[in-house]
């Protein structure tokens, strides 16, 4: 892996680490699990860098995961009232990033099949495992969206953290097999914070989450 790719991956992890730090600090401060605007803003930035990283790494597992989670971040920013505060042109650019990635995959399908599916660095069994790990990890957002839409606000209840722990652990193992320092580092930090949030959610059920700006 060349230095350029590592830098892009590190930028994504800096954003993801920042989101965890913001969420953790606010949770510790308020003594309840919160969903701050900064968490979703850093998530969106990290997702953009991770899409870039996944493309450079020729890793379809990473790409699919980031494309599916992208609009979840946008939805939560909208619930926070922050999405509309972003300049219109910038919002359009953000909307187009995953669309361009999807179109690129479709247009260059024959080449991508060879680059991604037949990548000698990722055997078929590992790709299947990695895809399943991403599905588990992303299912937390499916749950989160359903709960948030139901209550008309951005919520992060205990089941979200349970699914996060399971999914992150699976991706951590995938990262070990891939010898991917970015995935290993990112999931190691995340799992620790996930456990902390789960503990808060279970021990402070009355403050499971109300929105926090």
N, C-alpha and C positions, 0 to 999 in steps of 0.2 A: 504494500500500500504506500503510495507516494505521499510526500509532505502536504501537497495541495489538498488531497482527499481527507487527510487527517485533520487539517485545519477546518474544513467545512464541517466535518463530523463533530469537532470540538465546539464549534460555534453553536451547533444544534444542542449539544449537551449543556453548554453554558446557559442557554435559554431555558432548557428544561430544569436545570438545577436552580435557576433563579425563580421559576414558578413554584417549585417545591419549597424554596426558602421563604418566599412571600407568604405562601399558604401556611407554612409551619409557624412563622413568627406571629401571624394574625391569630392562629388557633391557640398558641401559647398565651398570647396577650388577652384574648377574650375568654379563654378556658372553654371553648366549644369549637367544633369543626366548622370552618367557614369556607366560603367559595369566593375569594376576593377577585376583583376585576383583573388585577395583575397576574393572577394564576392563568387566566384564559388568554391574556395578551401575550405573555411569554410563551404559552403553549402554541399559539398561532405562529409566532416568529420561529420557534424551534422546529415546528412542522415544516416550514418553508425550507429551512436549512437541511432538514432530514430528508426531504424529497430530493434535494440536490445531491445529498450524500448517497442515498439509495441508488440514484441513477449512475453516479460515478462508480459505485461499488458493483454495479450490474446485479443488484439484489432485489428481485421482484417482491420478496417477502416484506422488505422495508417499505417499498413503494406502495404496495397495496394498503398496508397498515396506515401510512400517513395520508393517503388520499381519502380513505374512509373516515378518518378522525378529523380532517380539516374543517368540515362544515359543522361539526359538533362544537368546535371552538368558536366558530362564528355565531352559532345559535346562542351560546352562553354569553358571549360579549353583547349580543343583542338584548338578552334578558337583563343584563347589567346596565343597559342604556349607553354602553361605550361604543358600540359598533357605529352608530349614527354620528358619533363625534369624530370619527376618522374621515379625513377628506374624501370626497366622492371618487375622485380619480384613483386614489390609493385603494379604496374598497373594490373598485372594478379590477384593479391589478391583482388583488388578493383572490378575488373570485375566479380569475382566469388561470391562476397558477396550477391548481389541480386539473382543470379542464385541459390545459395545454399538455400536461403530463399524460392524461388519458388519451388525447388525440394522438400524441406522439407514439404511444404504445400501439394504438390501432393501426396507424399509418405504416409504422415500421415493424409490424407484427412478425414477418418472416425472419428478419434480422434479430429481433428481440427474443424469439423462440430459441434461436441458437445461442444468443448471449446470456439469456436468463435461465431458461429451462435446461439447456444443455451445457451450462457453465460447469466445467470440470472441477471447479473449486467448491461447488455445492451439489453433492449427490442427491438423487431423487428423494431418498428417504429423509434426508435432512431438510429439503425444501418442503416436503409434506409436513414434517414436524414443525418447522418454522411457521408455516402457514396456519397450522392449527393453534400454535402459540399466539399468533397475532389475532386470530379469531376470538380466542378466550380473552385476551387483553382488551380487544376492542368491544367485546360484549359489555364491558363496564360502562361504556358510553351509551350503548343502546339502553341499558337500564337507567343511566343518569338522565338521558333525554326524556324517557317516558315519565320518570318521577318529576322532572323539572317542568315539563309541559303540563302535567296534571296539576301542579301547584302554582304554575305561572311564575316561577322564579328558579334561579340556579341553585340546585341542591346537591350535596355530597353526603348521602346517608351511609351507614355502616356497610351494607352489601356492596357498595361501590368500591370500598377499600378491600374487602375480602376478595372480590374478583380481581382487583388490581394486584394484590399480592400473588395470587395464583398465576395470573398472566405474566407478570414481571419475572417470576421465578422461572417459568418456562422459556421466556425470551433470554434470560440470563444464561441458561443452559445452551440455548442456540448460539449465543455469542461465544461461549466457551468452545464449542465445536468449530465455529467459524474463525476462532482466534481474533475476534473483533473487539479491540480495546474500547471502542466507543460504546458498544452495546453493554459490555461488561461493566464499565464504569457507571454508565447511566442507570442501569437497573439496580446495581448495588446500592447506590444512594437512594433511589426511589423506594426500594423495598423497606428500608429502615423507616422512612417517613410514612409509608403506607401503614405500617404496624402502629406507629404513634397515633395516626389519625383514627385508626380502627379502635384503639384503646380509648381515645377521647369520645368517640361516637357511642361506644358501649357503656362507658361509665358516666356519660352526661347525656342521656337520651332526650332530656328536655331541651337541650341545646344542640341537637343533632346538626342543625344548620339553619340559619336564616341568613338572608343575603347580607354581604358585607362589602361595602365599597372601599 
